[in-house]
Amino acid sequence: MKKKLLPIGLFLLSASVNAQSVISAQGNSYTNGSNTIDYTIGEAVTATTSNGTNDLTQGFHQTNVTITNIEDLDVNVSVNVFPNPTSEFVNLNIEKFEGLTLRIFDVGGKLLKKVQLDSTQTEVSVLEYAEGTYLLTLENKSRKKIKTFKIIKN
């Protein structure tokens, strides 16, 4: 009896050591010239690593995804929006500010604030807004949207 169990046990042990598969509901793989990303939906988070700028979470539960620049229609206009998330104010640093208008909307699309930019650095108060997500847009003189940012108010 022991002689029969030993080969079966060794077979099961080798099969479990070499099996590197995930049973998932969905998944895919994307590759560009220098990077590859594989994902599956249906597995638990196994690890999260960060280099201070980027976070990588294995699995599909992304614990903290923050998108700050969600629309960039004019790549010639460079804007730095900070701090984000914020609780009191948002600063905008922009070199080419002439003729630009800043608008802040709630997630329902209601216009909350409109500011004509008049310098390379602008501070906009968000103290009066409730905690949540807001959209900050920059528009040119002809009201063409050139950039949109997602602002998180704590």
Secondary structure as GFF3:
##gff-version 3
##sequence-region A 1 154
A	DSSP	alpha_helix	2	18	.	.	.	ID=ss1
A	DSSP	beta_strand	26	31	.	.	.	ID=ss2
A	DSSP	beta_strand	36	41	.	.	.	ID=ss3
A	DSSP	beta_strand	47	50	.	.	.	ID=ss4
A	DSSP	beta_strand	55	58	.	.	.	ID=ss5
A	DSSP	beta_strand	69	72	.	.	.	ID=ss6
A	DSSP	beta_strand	79	82	.	.	.	ID=ss7
A	DSSP	beta_strand	89	94	.	.	.	ID=ss8
A	DSSP	beta_strand	101	106	.	.	.	ID=ss9
A	DSSP	beta_strand	111	116	.	.	.	ID=ss10
A	DSSP	beta_strand	121	125	.	.	.	ID=ss11
A	DSSP	beta_strand	132	139	.	.	.	ID=ss12
A	DSSP	beta_strand	145	153	.	.	.	ID=ss13
###
